[in-house]
Amino acid sequence: MKNISSNEKLLVTLPLSLTITKGLSDPHRIKILDLLYHRELSVTEVMVRLKKSNCKIAITTLRHHMNVLKKNGLIRISKTKEVKGTLVKYYKSTLKPLFFDNLFFDTIISDNIKIINSLFPKFHKIINELFNNEQNLISNLSKSKTICKICKINHHAEFLLFLIFGVVIAKVLNKLLKTKIV
């Protein structure tokens, strides 16, 4: 199997839907999403936490951002509570955001090329076995006739596989990290 050199450009595929990119297109929304991953919060509680982190935002703007996140499926109402005769909605993130500032794919790849080259054949073998063993599941994904609105290509199966594998890998890593880290 061919190793990847540190000079070689590696194609990095990120499965993003237009709704996710719209939801993440503002730094305030990213911060809100991160806050709501860690705990259920009301709009007022989100506002308090944003102010504590020196994020200046008006309540109407916050409500707008919350609506965009909710509309795009990135947050959901997790519970409602009656407080002093008023119904208060609590929100929770529907995904775990992992954001880092000032990291570039080229740098990450070149700094970790030995790890990538070591893991590639192992992952290739495992995924190849999955494709062979789960042929019915894979072929069902390929039957989609959905055409990408941006590039006009049918790569829906590839998108779904990246998304599904990403979720599975995230679940495995979360479980392993919880058991391996003290």
C-alpha positions in Angstrom: 0.0 0.0 0.0 1.4 3.4 -0.9 2.5 5.8 1.9 1.6 9.4 1.7 4.6 11.7 1.7 4.5 14.9 3.7 4.8 16.9 0.4 1.8 15.2 -1.2 -1.4 17.1 -1.1 -4.0 15.0 0.7 -7.6 15.4 -0.3 -9.6 15.9 2.9 -13.3 15.2 2.6 -15.6 17.0 5.0 -19.2 15.9 4.8 -21.1 19.1 5.3 -24.6 19.9 4.3 -25.7 23.3 3.3 -27.8 23.5 6.4 -24.8 22.7 8.7 -22.6 25.3 6.9 -25.3 27.9 7.2 -25.7 27.1 10.9 -22.0 27.4 11.5 -21.4 30.5 9.3 -21.1 32.8 12.3 -18.6 32.7 15.2 -21.4 33.4 17.7 -23.3 30.4 16.6 -20.2 28.2 17.0 -19.9 29.5 20.6 -23.6 28.9 21.3 -23.3 25.4 19.9 -20.3 24.7 22.1 -22.1 26.0 25.2 -25.2 23.9 24.4 -23.2 20.7 23.9 -21.9 20.9 27.5 -25.3 21.5 29.1 -29.0 22.4 28.6 -29.5 26.1 28.8 -32.3 28.6 28.3 -31.8 31.7 26.1 -31.2 33.8 29.2 -28.6 31.3 30.5 -26.8 31.3 27.1 -26.8 35.1 27.2 -25.2 35.1 30.7 -22.5 32.6 29.6 -21.7 34.6 26.5 -21.3 37.8 28.5 -18.9 36.0 30.9 -16.8 35.0 27.9 -16.6 38.6 26.8 -19.0 38.0 23.9 -21.0 41.2 23.3 -24.4 40.3 21.7 -27.9 41.7 21.9 -30.7 39.4 23.1 -32.5 39.8 19.8 -29.3 38.8 17.9 -28.9 35.8 20.2 -32.5 34.8 19.6 -31.9 35.1 15.8 -28.8 32.9 16.1 -30.6 30.3 18.2 -33.4 30.2 15.6 -30.9 29.7 12.8 -29.2 26.8 14.7 -32.6 25.3 15.5 -33.9 25.7 12.0 -30.8 23.9 10.6 -31.0 21.1 13.1 -27.9 21.9 15.1 -29.8 22.5 18.4 -33.1 21.3 19.7 -35.5 22.1 22.6 -34.6 19.5 25.2 -37.2 20.5 27.8 -39.6 23.2 28.9 -40.2 24.4 32.4 -42.7 26.8 33.8 -41.0 29.6 35.8 -43.1 32.2 37.5 -45.9 31.6 35.0 -43.7 31.8 32.0 -42.8 28.8 29.8 -38.9 28.6 29.6 -37.4 26.5 26.8 -34.1 24.7 27.3 -31.9 23.9 24.4 -29.2 21.2 23.7 -26.8 20.7 20.9 -27.5 17.9 18.5 -23.8 17.3 17.7 -20.5 17.6 19.5 -18.5 20.5 18.0 -14.7 20.1 17.9 -13.4 23.5 16.8 -9.8 24.7 16.9 -8.5 28.1 15.7 -5.4 28.4 13.5 -5.1 24.8 12.5 -4.6 24.0 8.8 -5.1 20.6 7.2 -1.7 20.8 5.4 0.1 21.4 8.7 -1.9 18.7 10.6 -1.1 16.2 7.8 2.6 17.0 7.5 3.1 17.0 11.3 1.4 13.6 11.6 2.4 11.9 8.4 3.9 8.9 10.2 0.7 8.3 12.1 -1.4 8.6 9.0 0.9 6.2 7.1 0.8 3.7 10.0 -3.0 3.8 10.3 -3.9 3.9 6.6 -3.4 0.2 5.8 -5.2 -0.8 9.0 -8.2 1.4 8.3 -8.1 0.3 4.6 -8.3 -3.4 5.7 -11.1 -2.8 8.2 -13.2 -0.6 5.9 -12.7 -3.0 3.0 -14.0 -5.8 5.2 -17.0 -3.7 6.2 -17.8 -3.0 2.5 -17.6 -6.7 1.7 -19.6 -7.8 4.8 -22.2 -5.0 4.7 -22.8 -5.0 1.0 -26.6 -4.7 1.4 -26.3 -1.6 3.6 -23.7 0.0 1.2 -25.8 -0.8 -1.9 -28.9 0.7 -0.4 -26.9 4.0 0.2 -25.8 4.0 -3.5 -29.4 3.8 -4.8 -30.1 7.5 -3.9 -30.8 9.7 -6.9 -30.1 12.9 -4.9 -28.0 15.4 -7.0 -25.8 17.9 -5.2 -27.1 21.4 -5.7 -23.6 22.9 -5.8 -21.6 20.6 -8.1 -24.6 18.8 -9.8 -23.0 15.3 -9.1 -24.7 12.4 -7.3 -22.3 11.8 -4.4 -25.0 11.3 -1.8 -23.7 7.8 -1.0 -20.2 9.1 -0.3 -21.7 11.9 1.8 -23.8 9.4 3.9 -20.9 7.0 4.3 -18.5 9.7 5.6 -21.2 11.0 7.9 -22.1 7.5 9.2 -18.4 6.5 9.6 -17.7 9.8 11.3 -20.5 9.2 13.8 -19.4 5.6 14.4 -15.7 6.7 14.9 -16.8 9.5 17.2 -18.8 7.0 19.3 -15.9 4.6 19.5 -13.4 7.4 20.3 -15.7 8.8 23.0 -16.0 5.4 24.6 -12.3 4.7 24.4 -11.3 8.1 25.7 -13.7 7.7 28.7 -12.1 4.4 29.7 -8.5 5.2 28.9 -8.2 8.8 30.4 -8.2 9.0 34.1 
